[in-house]
Amino acid sequence: MDVESKESQCDIERKTSRKFRSEIPEIVDELVLSCSREDCFNHIGLEPISSREAIIDLLHRAFRILYPGYFTQKRVDEINLTYYFGQEITEFFQILSQQIALAVRHDCVRYEQPCSLCQERGAEAAIDFGKQIQPIRILLARDIHAAREGDPAATSFDEIIFSYPGLYAITVYRMAHQLFEQGIPLIPRIMTEYAHSRTGIDIHPGAHIGESFFIDHGTGVVVGETTEIGDRVRIYQGVTLGAMAIPRDAVKQLVSRKRHPSVEDDVVIYSGSTILGGDTVIGARSVIGGNVWLTESVPPDTLVFAKKPELIFKERKH
C-alpha cells in the first residue's frame, strides 16, 4: 500500500471515530436525565454511601486478624505478634468506623432523621465490634473443631481454615451478625452476600446460630433471617431453612415476626432438605434425611426420611 492510500485510510478511520464519538454526549444526557426518574435507582448527592469494595477489603483484613498467620505473606511469630495485631487492628478500625459512619449518615439523610453524630457513632461501634473479636475467635475455633470431627475427609485444621467454604461463610456470618446486633445498617448484608457469592452459602446476618456449627460442602445452603440454630448442628449442601411464601401485601406486616424455623441442639440435616415456617421446630438430636420437605415441627430424638422412590431399570439397546 502506498503512502497516499495509507493517509486516505487514516482519514477514513478518524472520521469514523469522530462520527461515533459525537453521539456520546446524547447518551450522557439521557443517563443524567434518567437519574431524576422515580423508576430508576441511583445514589446522587453530597453524602457518599458505604463502599462495597471497602467492606470486602475489611473482610480480607478481618481474616488476617481472626486467623493470624494464615492469610498473610508476612511471617508472624512471638517477636512481632504485638506489632502485627496493632497494625492490623488500627487499620481495620479506621476503615470500619468510616464505613459505619457513612452507612449511618446515609440512613439519616434518606429517612430525614435527626442528627445521630455519625462519626462518633461509627468510631464507637467499631470499638464495640473490636471488643467482640476475641469472643468471635473462640466461637470460630469451636466451629473448626466441629468440622474436623464431622468430616472424615478433613486431614487437618489448616485444611479447614484455608479451603472449607462452610467455614468461610460462618466466619463472615459471625462478624456480620455482631454488626447486625449493634444495629449497623447495610454493612452486615453486604458482608454475607459477598460470602454468598463466593461460597454459594446464603446466611442472613440476623439469624441466630449457636456454637460448633458445621456446614459440609455447603453449596445451595440457605439460612433465613429469623432462623434459630442451637449448638453442635450439622447441615449439608442444598439445605434450606426458609419462610413460607406470603402475599406481597403482607410482607411489611411480617417484617418483625419469626418467619423461619428453629433447629435445636445436636441436629443433623442431610442434603436437599427444605424446612419452612416460623412455627416449625426441629427437636434436639433429631436427624432429617435427604430431600425431605417439612413445614411442621419434629419432636426431639426423631428420624425423618422420605419414602424410598421406585426405581426403574431398563436394558439399553445399542
C-alpha positions in Angstrom: 0.0 0.0 0.0 1.5 3.4 -1.0 1.7 6.5 1.3 -1.3 8.2 -0.2 -3.5 5.1 0.4 -2.3 4.9 4.0 -3.2 8.6 4.6 -6.6 8.1 3.0 -7.3 5.1 5.2 -6.2 7.1 8.3 -8.6 9.9 7.3 -11.5 7.5 7.0 -10.7 6.0 10.4 -10.5 9.4 12.1 -13.8 10.5 10.5 -15.5 7.2 11.6 -14.2 7.6 15.1 -15.4 11.3 15.3 -18.8 10.3 13.9 -19.5 7.7 16.6 -17.9 9.7 19.5 -20.1 12.7 18.6 -23.1 10.6 19.7 -21.7 10.1 23.2 -23.0 13.4 24.6 -26.6 12.5 23.8 -26.2 9.2 25.6 -24.7 11.0 28.6 -27.6 13.5 28.6 -30.1 10.6 28.6 -28.4 9.0 31.6 -28.3 12.3 33.5 -32.0 12.7 32.8 -32.8 9.2 34.0 -31.4 10.0 37.4 -34.4 12.2 38.0 -36.8 9.5 37.3 -38.6 7.7 40.1 -38.4 4.3 38.4 -34.6 4.3 38.3 -32.2 3.8 41.2 -29.2 5.9 41.9 -27.4 7.5 44.8 -26.8 11.1 43.7 -26.0 13.6 46.5 -23.4 15.3 48.6 -23.2 12.4 51.1 -21.3 9.3 49.9 -22.7 5.8 50.7 -20.7 2.9 52.2 -18.3 1.3 49.7 -18.8 -2.4 48.8 -15.2 -2.6 47.8 -14.1 -1.1 51.2 -16.3 -3.6 53.0 -14.8 -6.6 51.1 -11.4 -5.2 51.9 -12.5 -5.2 55.6 -13.3 -8.9 55.3 -9.9 -9.7 54.0 -8.3 -7.7 56.9 -10.6 -9.4 59.4 -9.5 -12.9 58.3 -5.9 -11.8 59.0 -7.0 -10.8 62.5 -9.2 -13.8 63.2 -6.7 -16.3 61.8 -3.3 -14.7 62.4 -0.5 -16.1 60.2 -2.9 -17.8 57.7 -3.9 -15.1 55.3 -0.8 -13.0 55.1 2.6 -13.4 53.3 4.3 -11.9 56.3 5.9 -14.1 58.9 4.0 -13.9 62.3 5.9 -15.1 65.4 6.2 -14.3 69.1 8.6 -11.4 68.3 6.3 -9.4 66.0 2.9 -10.6 67.2 2.0 -7.4 69.2 3.1 -5.2 66.2 1.2 -7.4 63.8 -2.1 -7.1 65.8 -1.5 -3.4 66.5 -1.1 -2.6 62.8 -3.9 -4.8 61.6 -6.4 -3.7 64.3 -5.6 0.0 63.8 -6.1 -0.1 60.0 -9.2 -2.2 60.4 -10.7 0.2 63.0 -10.1 3.2 60.8 -11.8 1.7 57.8 -14.7 0.1 59.7 -15.5 3.3 61.7 -15.6 5.3 58.5 -17.8 2.8 56.7 -20.2 2.7 59.6 -20.4 6.5 59.7 -21.2 6.5 56.0 -24.0 3.9 56.4 -25.5 5.7 59.4 -25.3 9.1 57.7 -27.0 7.7 54.6 -29.9 6.4 56.6 -30.2 9.7 58.4 -30.4 11.6 55.1 -32.7 9.1 53.4 -35.2 8.9 56.2 -34.8 12.6 57.4 -33.8 11.5 60.9 -32.3 13.9 63.5 -28.5 14.1 63.6 -27.1 10.9 65.2 -23.4 12.1 65.4 -22.5 9.6 62.7 -18.7 10.0 63.0 -18.8 9.5 66.8 -21.2 6.6 66.4 -19.0 5.0 63.7 -16.0 5.1 66.0 -17.9 3.8 69.0 -19.5 1.0 67.0 -16.1 0.0 65.6 -14.6 -0.2 69.0 -17.5 -2.2 70.3 -17.0 -4.6 67.5 -13.3 -4.8 68.2 -14.1 -5.9 71.8 -16.0 -8.8 70.4 -13.3 -10.1 68.1 -11.8 -12.4 70.7 -15.2 -14.0 71.6 -15.8 -14.5 67.9 -12.4 -16.2 67.6 -13.4 -18.6 70.3 -16.7 -19.4 68.6 -14.9 -20.0 65.3 -12.4 -22.3 67.0 -15.3 -24.4 68.0 -16.7 -24.3 64.5 -13.4 -25.5 63.2 -13.3 -28.4 65.7 -16.9 -29.3 64.6 -15.7 -29.5 61.0 -12.8 -31.7 62.0 -15.0 -34.0 64.0 -17.8 -34.1 61.4 -15.9 -34.7 58.2 -13.6 -37.7 57.8 -12.1 -36.1 54.7 -10.6 -33.3 56.8 -7.0 -34.1 57.2 -6.0 -31.0 59.4 -7.3 -27.8 60.9 -5.1 -25.9 58.4 -7.0 -27.5 55.5 -10.4 -26.4 57.0 -9.3 -22.9 57.6 -7.7 -22.4 54.2 -10.2 -24.2 52.0 -13.6 -25.0 53.5 -16.4 -22.8 52.1 -18.6 -23.6 55.1 -16.1 -22.1 57.5 -15.6 -19.1 55.2 -19.4 -18.4 55.2 -19.6 -19.0 59.0 -16.7 -16.7 59.7 -18.3 -13.8 57.7 -21.7 -14.5 59.2 -20.3 -14.3 62.8 -18.8 -10.9 62.1 -21.9 -9.7 60.2 -24.2 -10.9 62.9 -22.3 -8.9 65.5 -22.7 -5.7 63.5 -26.3 -6.6 62.9 -26.9 -6.9 66.6 -25.3 -3.5 67.1 -27.9 -2.0 64.7 -25.5 -1.1 61.9 -27.4 -0.7 58.6 -26.4 -2.1 55.2 -22.8 -3.3 56.0 -23.8 -6.8 57.6 -25.8 -7.7 54.5 -23.1 -6.6 52.1 -20.7 -8.9 54.1 -22.9 -12.0 54.0 -24.0 -11.6 50.4 -20.3 -11.4 49.4 -19.7 -14.7 51.2 -22.8 -16.0 49.4 -21.3 -15.0 46.0 -18.0 -16.8 46.9 -19.4 -20.0 48.5 -23.0 -20.5 47.4 -24.0 -20.4 51.1 -26.6 -17.8 52.0 -26.8 -16.9 55.7 -28.7 -13.8 56.7 -26.8 -11.8 59.4 -29.9 -11.7 61.5 -30.0 -15.5 62.0 -29.0 -16.8 65.5 -26.5 -19.7 65.3 -25.0 -21.5 68.3 -21.5 -22.8 68.7 -19.8 -25.8 66.9 -21.8 -25.2 63.7 -20.7 -27.2 60.7 -21.8 -26.8 57.0 -20.4 -29.7 55.0 -19.9 -29.0 51.2 -22.3 -26.1 51.5 -23.4 -25.2 48.0 -27.0 -24.1 47.9 -27.5 -23.7 51.7 -30.0 -21.0 52.7 -30.5 -19.8 56.3 -33.2 -17.1 56.7 -33.2 -14.0 58.8 -35.2 -15.3 61.8 -33.8 -18.8 61.9 -32.6 -20.0 65.3 -30.0 -22.8 65.3 -28.7 -24.4 68.5 -25.3 -25.9 69.4 -23.5 -28.7 67.5 -25.8 -28.6 64.5 -24.6 -30.1 61.2 -26.1 -29.4 57.8 -25.2 -30.5 54.3 -25.4 -28.9 50.8 -28.7 -27.8 49.4 -30.5 -27.4 52.8 -33.0 -24.5 53.1 -34.2 -23.1 56.4 -36.7 -20.7 54.9 -40.0 -18.9 55.2 -43.4 -19.8 53.7 -44.4 -17.9 50.7 -46.6 -14.9 51.6 -48.7 -12.4 49.6 -46.9 -9.2 48.6 -49.3 -7.0 50.5 -48.5 -8.9 53.7 -44.7 -8.6 53.5 -44.5 -5.4 55.6 -46.7 -6.8 58.3 -44.4 -9.8 58.8 -41.1 -8.0 58.9 -40.8 -8.2 62.7 -42.3 -11.7 63.1 -40.5 -15.0 63.2 -40.8 -16.5 59.7 -38.0 -19.1 59.7 -37.6 -22.4 61.6 -35.8 -23.2 64.8 -33.3 -26.1 65.0 -32.4 -27.3 68.4 -29.1 -28.8 69.7 -27.3 -31.8 68.0 -29.5 -31.9 64.9 -28.2 -33.3 61.6 -29.9 -32.2 58.4 -28.9 -34.0 55.2 -28.6 -32.6 51.7 -31.5 -31.2 49.7 -33.9 -30.9 52.7 -36.3 -27.9 53.0 -37.6 -26.8 56.3 -40.0 -23.9 56.3 -42.0 -21.7 58.7 -41.6 -19.7 61.8 -43.5 -22.2 64.0 -41.5 -25.2 62.8 -39.2 -26.6 65.4 -36.7 -29.5 64.8 -36.3 -31.1 68.2 -32.9 -31.8 69.7 -30.8 -34.8 68.5 -33.2 -35.4 65.5 -31.9 -36.4 62.1 -33.6 -35.1 58.9 -32.8 -37.2 55.9 -32.1 -36.0 52.4 -34.7 -34.4 50.2 -37.2 -34.0 53.0 -39.9 -31.3 52.8 -41.0 -30.1 56.3 -43.5 -27.4 57.3 -44.3 -28.9 60.7 -42.4 -29.5 63.9 -40.4 -32.6 64.8 -40.1 -34.0 68.4 -36.7 -34.5 69.9 -34.8 -37.7 69.0 -36.7 -38.3 65.8 -35.5 -39.7 62.5 -37.3 -38.2 59.5 -36.7 -39.5 56.0 -38.6 -39.6 52.7 -40.0 -42.9 51.4 -37.7 -44.6 49.0 -38.7 -43.8 45.4 -39.4 -46.6 43.0 -36.5 -47.1 40.6 -37.0 -48.4 37.1 -34.2 -50.3 35.4 -34.3 -50.8 31.6 -31.8 -52.5 29.4 -30.0 -50.2 27.0 -30.4 -51.0 23.3 -27.3 -50.3 21.2 
